[in-house]
Structure formats: structure tokens, C-alpha cells
Amino acid sequence: MEKEEAIQSLIDLQRVRDTECAHIEVDQVLCDLLESLGHEDVVEEYNKIHKWYA
């Protein structure tokens, strides 16, 4: 994922009314961006954390 694509995705997600769904999708956008920048290890550790969206 490129920076510009991530920014556009985040802009699009600002319009999503379901904040829980938006938050889940934002997390994925940011993880995809980190992975594309070579930070797979950061994403791997982040994914080990229990998440609760509500």
C-alpha cells in the first residue's frame, strides 16, 4: 500500500457512520501501510494484542 492510497482510504473511512467498523478498517489500513514500509515485525506484534471494539 502506498502512502497516498492509505490517506485516501482514511479519508473515505471518515464518512463511515459505524465507528466500530471504521476503526477495524482503519487498523487494517495502517497495518497494511506499515507492512509495505517493511515493518512486518511491528504488525506481527500488534496483531498479538487482544482488541475490543465497541
Buried (B, 14 or more C-beta within 10 A) or exposed (E): BEEEEBEEBBEEBEEEEEEEEBBEBBBEBBBBBBBBEEBEEEBEEBEEEEEEEE
